[in-house]
Every structure is written in C-alpha cells, then in structure tokens.
Amino acid sequence: MTLIKSISGIRGTIGGVVEDNLTPIDAVKFAAAYGTWLKQQRNKENYSVVVGRDARISGEMIQSLVMNTLVGMGIDVIDLGLSTTPTVEVAVPMEHADGGIILTASHNPKQWNALKLLNHKGEFLNGVEGKKILEIAESNSMTFAEVDDLGKITKNDAYIDLHIDEVLDLPLVNTDAIKAANFKVVVDGVNSTGGIAIPLLLERLGVEAVKLYCDPTGHFPHNPEPLKEHLGDLAEAVVKAHADFGIVVDPDVDRLAFMDEKGDMFGEEYTLVACADYVLSQNPGNTVSNMSSTRALRDVTEKHGGSYEASAVGEVNVVEMMKKNNVVIGGEGNGGIIYPELHYGRDALVGVALFLSLLAEKKMSVSALRATYPNYFMSKKKIELTPQLDVDAILKTMESNYSHEQLTTIDGVKIDFADSWVHLRKSNTEPIIRIYTEAPSQDTADSLADRFIAEIKAVANI
C-alpha cells in the first residue's frame, strides 16, 4: 500500500517498508516535523499539544510514538487517550494548547492509521501549513531538546464529558423537549470511540440507547464507512427494538448517518440537510457544503431565505468558505456537520443533538421527516488507481469532452446537467478516483456513474 502524504496529514497501512507504509519511523518523522513547525509559529518558552486516538488496533502504538517524539522535542502533551476527532478539536482551545494530533484513519479499514494535524484553534491545517510540514519532514531539519528540557505527558480522560457539556450548553439544543419525547435509539459505534461518546450523550439527553458494536476494541464488525451496504445489522436491530431510529458513526466520530424506524437509511447526505433545516428555522442565514454534496442543502437554505455556496472537497476548504460567507451551519455530504457556534470541525455529537431537537420539535417519525425534503439520489463509486494512471491527464480529457456543459474545476471536474451532476476527482485519502453523481432517481444516478466510469476507462485504456 502507498503511504499518502498530503496537506491534511499522513495516512497509510501499518507494517511494511519505511516510506511505503505507515511504519513507526514514519510516525516519528512526521510527528517531529509537526513539532518543528509548531515551534516556528510562536516564539515562546513552553509548547503543548493535545493528542487523542480512535480505537483502532494500532492506535496505542502510534500514539505512544507520536507523544514521546513531541516530548523529545521539549513539547508537553495532553493525552486524551481514547477520544474522537471533534473532542480533540474542542480540547485544543480549552487547553490553550498550540495544536493537536488525532490518530485515526477515519473511515478506512483497520489496517490503516493516520496523523491528523490541528492548529492552535483546534482546526485542520491549511494547504500552505501542511506543505511546510511535508518539506520539514523531507529535509530532516528537526532539532530535539536536551535532557533537562524534555516535555511531559499529562493524562486527561475528562474531555468526552466536557465536549458533551459544550454541546448541551448550545442554545439550539432543546434538552427539555428531547427528554420529554422519550426517544429510543440504536447506536452502531463500529467498535470504536463513538461507542463511548454517543451513548454518553444520549444518556445526558434522556434518550434510551440500545448499543450495537459499542465496545472500543478496534475490531470493526463491518466496513467502517457508514454506507447502507454495510449496515444490515443496524437495520435489523432498529426494527427488532422498535426504536425511533438508528445512529451510525465512523471510527473517529466526525461522520454521522441515521436510519429510520423501518430500517431504511435516512441518507448520509441528508444528515446535514436535516440539521441545517432545524438551525435555519431558528437562526436564518447562509450555508456551505462541498461540491460532492447533495443539491437538497441548497433547496432547504433557499427555503429559509439564505444563500448556499459549494466549496472544494476537504474539511479545511469547507471551513474557509464558511468563515468567508459568515455561515450559520455547513459541512460535507458524507454526514459531516460543522456548527460554528461550537467549533469549526465536523462533529457527530452536535449533529445528534441538533437532529434530536428537530425531531422533538416536529413530533414526527424519521421516515415522515425524510419525506419532507427534496428527493435526490446519489451514486458514489470509485476506480482503483495504479502507478501507470495519469489522473490529471484523464480529468483534463474529461473536461475537454464536456466543455459545452456547465463545468467547475476547482477540485477535479464537476459537470452540472439540468437535473443531475457528476463529480470526478482524485481522493486525498485513498489511491482512487471518486465518481459521485446525483439525479432524480437511484437508477439514473447509478447509470450516470457507470457511464462515466466506462468513459474514464476508455480514456485511460484500462
């Protein structure tokens, strides 16, 4: 497998050869490059970094390497242990830390792990900052501390509770209405830290939680990406428990999807649509999502009198445009809710609280709520990359072939047709080309995706 070095961090599979996989040497090297960059940002005596991890099997090993590398650079570490990505993001400013590192490969299978890097605001680094860290790592220009100046590690396992406190303190989270509704919910925590955080949140909201795969062993019981084809057990559990709905998160709890009371997917694209509908009904304003996300968010935003804009894919790009447009809620169509009132990061906990507030207010079933939103259908497919494939040349050819259509090229190639769209782009996190489509029916969306896969293969002679 390839070690993927990008502006958002370093990601790879455990084991194997240095610089081809995520080995201990790679973890140390990039942690040291990050520590070096951190010290260049602020001229001060003491530096601190918050570090947390999801429950994947390699997490403890990688976290120990990363933390002790920072200690070796004279940087103090606040060790959150098992945590979530949004919890680390919330903890950084609360600790007045200089940055944060989350050890998680997000939705990737168990053999993957990654270092996700945060700045002093608890937000992901931008392209310039990420590039600088890659340059430092390549040049090996890291200096370590002398023995009397080593950093220290302080454990703090209170932050999931503190994160929940912050969520419950939000004015739009209607705790009383949620408690009065007596909801019963099945939670699929994919045997990672969502199995700790989501049930704790639900308990505080007076919601009965039926736990499914909530033991944080890192042995994922199914593909950890929260898509319909991976969630048969959740569908069965929701129906069997006569639950109001189901919740599934990815291993680091920044993506959130719902399942209705019949065991049908609400649609991860509609997580943001529903949460935005609730927030905009209370606090009208603008929204942003990435260009691989559903048009339904635009429709709901305009219904509430706001304006919608699409950013390039990637949380840092969404956040940048959200700040520029003074957005009240935004995120990504993969179930990533970004609610600036709390912090600028995808957060499944705040998504759950806002969704429950909406349901409690509407007093309707989840399937009935879903029926109130515009009906779009998406197809999300991919082509595995080989070293021989020139992705940029392929996308350039596709752009040329569709130059007569409405095109956006800030991130791959997006082609907007009258009642559908297709987005072709190289993934930042896996060696694949993503082919996303949206259309008025599932068959049309799937057919559109298959058509473009065939066209790409013809262009690439594969």
Helices and strands as residue ranges (DSSP letters): E 4-6, E 9-13, H 24-41, E 47-53, H 59-72, E 75-82, H 85-94, E 99-103, E 112-118, H 127-139, G 147-149, E 153-155, H 159-168, H 175-181, E 184-188, H 194-204, E 208-212, G 228-230, H 232-240, E 245-249, E 256-259, H 269-282, E 287-290, H 296-303, E 308-311, H 315-324, E 329-332, E 336-338, H 348-362, H 366-370, E 377-384, H 391-401, E 406-408, E 413-416, E 421-426, E 432-439, H 442-460
